[in-house]
Amino acid sequence: MRASGNRTEKDEKMEKIIKGKAFVLGDNVDTDQIIPAQYLTYNPSIPAEYKMFGKFALSSVPPGQMGLPKGHQAFHTDDEFVSPFTIIVAGKNFGCGSSREHAPIALAAAGIKAVVCEFYARIFYRNSVNGSYLVPVECQTRLINDIATGDELTIDLENHTLTNHTTKDTWKLQDLGEVAPIIEAGGIFEYAKKVGMLKS
Amino acid sequence: MAGMTLTEKVLAKAANRDAVGPNDNIWVNVDVLMTHDVCGPGTIGVFKKHFGANANVWDREKVVIIPDHYIFTKDAMANRNVDVLRDFVKEQDLPYYYDVGTENYKGVCHIALPEEGHTRPGEILLGTDSHTCTAGAFGEFATGIGNTDAGFVMGTGKLWLKVPPTMRFVFHGKLPPYLMAKDLILSVIGEIGVDGATYRAMEFDGDGVFALNIEERMTLCNMAIEAGGKNGCIAPDQVTLDYVNSRGKKSGNKPYTVMKSDGDAKYIYEKVFDLSKMEPVVAKPHSPDNKALVSSVRGTKLDRAYIGSCTGGKMTDFRAAAAILQGAEVRIPTFIVPATTEVARGLKTEKIGTHTLEEIFLNAGASIGDASCAACLGGPSDTFGRLNTPISCISTTNRNFPGRMGHKEAQVFLASPMTVAASALTGVITDPRDNVA
């Protein structure tokens, strides 16, 4: 799991294979649900405060929507800062509402490496890509009825597939498209250096 | 050459191109970068990390910093964040900073920006807040971005953007006296859904729009984000220019370019509304697209009323509310929060009959808070008007997501200032047609 709070140490290159347990959410998960406004007083640029975002990630999701299909599932179990789940699977319009970059930061601080959903709200998507917190992937069909919280998943970003090892299903994912070079570079700053816009 | 929409024209100009079309990825030159106390410290952190501890912002004249979110609180971290802004402004010698605790303090950034002359037609305004789209009412491209993007802009003055296709919403006819811009935009969001404009521009057009004052136009554009829109916009007319010109000297009278959509511009969607057929609406919990006609939810019990925010805390909003609350008494706790200190001064000076708006609100039994974002987004537990228990509130704000105004199980109904004021008098959802002739 990526060390929280120190993104400078992470690999510059995108991980092509992401494995882990799924945490399943519904449609229109807004950024107030992902990280409520009362925790926005922490400054994500300060490592000791960065990890607090992991602690409060998803803390305003209505209990019945937490970890579908059953709901009422804990996102954190033993560790209060980091979740045992690695991949969020959601319905449509994930990350709508406020522009707070604290939302992808909170998920990354909790150990989430990728989100798979039907489509994203624009600002959350940009923040995830440009800040290189997690990989926002789009699926081709609605998957929240086919994947249960706790299922073991593998995302293969090279071949654009998602495998559910628990149910033995595999689905095609959308290509990352025009943002792939930014994701591969590790965010907008690294991308700008690579293409010569910024000095290395 | 095919015609372009207003959004496309502004983006083309900022990219130094003759033309752009939907889905083009372009690098634009930014005219104004705005940040506040919630996202400023993170933005400054990103800027320093990537450009160096001694780096200077790309253009001091183009960075505007407006603390507004967590201001009147004892929360030490929130106050620390304002200190971070203050130190940065001093270090960079930034001319446009509106500090807490001084006469220069303004309040909600989206209303302070135009008041202080930072919104101009034809420009690119990026801000670390999703309601930055409010400024599209001035015929510019304005949208919300995150800390990383803002840190990048702070150092380079540039950002990549994808040109959105434009949706056009046309309003015809005369606005009935019981309707406000809030009813119009809630109707639009109810029609297309909270993802109906994702990755798209929303242009508001028609004689019904151009008959609105500038504040009501701002309300329309403000909630474009609630439909997922990248930006909202309205072509500038004389009303726009009169406002912009009257404020320009506060920010150095910078020149601007007036642009409008071409007659043959391509829209991805068009919808025409007849104002005479529209009704007051609310958005029921817990989504801004959960539209209901006020007449269909009339009588729903409420615990609180809230009038404030960038969406519903401007002079036009309070004028409408005061006309209903005048000489009456509220039945439920009612919270009034002017968006800015200029609006707060307006409440003290503007009168209906012999009473100021402030007197009307106080005489009606409402409480008035200091200018800031306050309980629109919950905030620290001592925030004025915050829903600390699972109660039911009717509000002129913009979002009713679970937990948005504080308690996760609180029920928030979004409505126009008229509907909120009418409901405050009865303690149940009330149709403003019962109060407004």
Boltz contact constraints between the chains, C-beta under 6 A:
constraints:
  - contact:
      token1: [A, 28]
      token2: [B, 194]
      max_distance: 6.0
  - contact:
      token1: [A, 30]
      token2: [B, 401]
      max_distance: 6.0
  - contact:
      token1: [A, 32]
      token2: [B, 401]
      max_distance: 6.0
  - contact:
      token1: [A, 32]
      token2: [B, 403]
      max_distance: 6.0
  - contact:
      token1: [A, 32]
      token2: [B, 404]
      max_distance: 6.0
  - contact:
      token1: [A, 36]
      token2: [B, 403]
      max_distance: 6.0
  - contact:
      token1: [A, 37]
      token2: [B, 377]
      max_distance: 6.0
  - contact:
      token1: [A, 37]
      token2: [B, 378]
      max_distance: 6.0
  - contact:
      token1: [A, 37]
      token2: [B, 379]
      max_distance: 6.0
  - contact:
      token1: [A, 38]
      token2: [B, 378]
      max_distance: 6.0
  - contact:
      token1: [A, 40]
      token2: [B, 38]
      max_distance: 6.0
  - contact:
      token1: [A, 41]
      token2: [B, 75]
      max_distance: 6.0
  - contact:
      token1: [A, 41]
      token2: [B, 77]
      max_distance: 6.0
  - contact:
      token1: [A, 41]
      token2: [B, 78]
      max_distance: 6.0
  - contact:
      token1: [A, 43]
      token2: [B, 41]
      max_distance: 6.0
  - contact:
      token1: [A, 44]
      token2: [B, 42]
      max_distance: 6.0
  - contact:
      token1: [A, 45]
      token2: [B, 42]
      max_distance: 6.0
  - contact:
      token1: [A, 45]
      token2: [B, 45]
      max_distance: 6.0
  - contact:
      token1: [A, 60]
      token2: [B, 402]
      max_distance: 6.0
  - contact:
      token1: [A, 60]
      token2: [B, 403]
      max_distance: 6.0
  - contact:
      token1: [A, 60]
      token2: [B, 408]
      max_distance: 6.0
  - contact:
      token1: [A, 62]
      token2: [B, 402]
      max_distance: 6.0
  - contact:
      token1: [A, 93]
      token2: [B, 195]
      max_distance: 6.0
  - contact:
      token1: [A, 96]
      token2: [B, 194]
      max_distance: 6.0
  - contact:
      token1: [A, 98]
      token2: [B, 130]
      max_distance: 6.0
  - contact:
      token1: [A, 99]
      token2: [B, 129]
      max_distance: 6.0
  - contact:
      token1: [A, 99]
      token2: [B, 130]
      max_distance: 6.0
  - contact:
      token1: [A, 99]
      token2: [B, 144]
      max_distance: 6.0
  - contact:
      token1: [A, 99]
      token2: [B, 146]
      max_distance: 6.0
  - contact:
      token1: [A, 101]
      token2: [B, 146]
      max_distance: 6.0
  - contact:
      token1: [A, 101]
      token2: [B, 147]
      max_distance: 6.0
  - contact:
      token1: [A, 121]
      token2: [B, 228]
      max_distance: 6.0
  - contact:
      token1: [A, 122]
      token2: [B, 199]
      max_distance: 6.0
  - contact:
      token1: [A, 122]
      token2: [B, 230]
      max_distance: 6.0
  - contact:
      token1: [A, 123]
      token2: [B, 144]
      max_distance: 6.0
  - contact:
      token1: [A, 127]
      token2: [B, 146]
      max_distance: 6.0
  - contact:
      token1: [A, 130]
      token2: [B, 148]
      max_distance: 6.0
  - contact:
      token1: [A, 130]
      token2: [B, 149]
      max_distance: 6.0
  - contact:
      token1: [A, 131]
      token2: [B, 148]
      max_distance: 6.0
  - contact:
      token1: [A, 178]
      token2: [B, 25]
      max_distance: 6.0
  - contact:
      token1: [A, 188]
      token2: [B, 152]
      max_distance: 6.0
  - contact:
      token1: [A, 189]
      token2: [B, 50]
      max_distance: 6.0
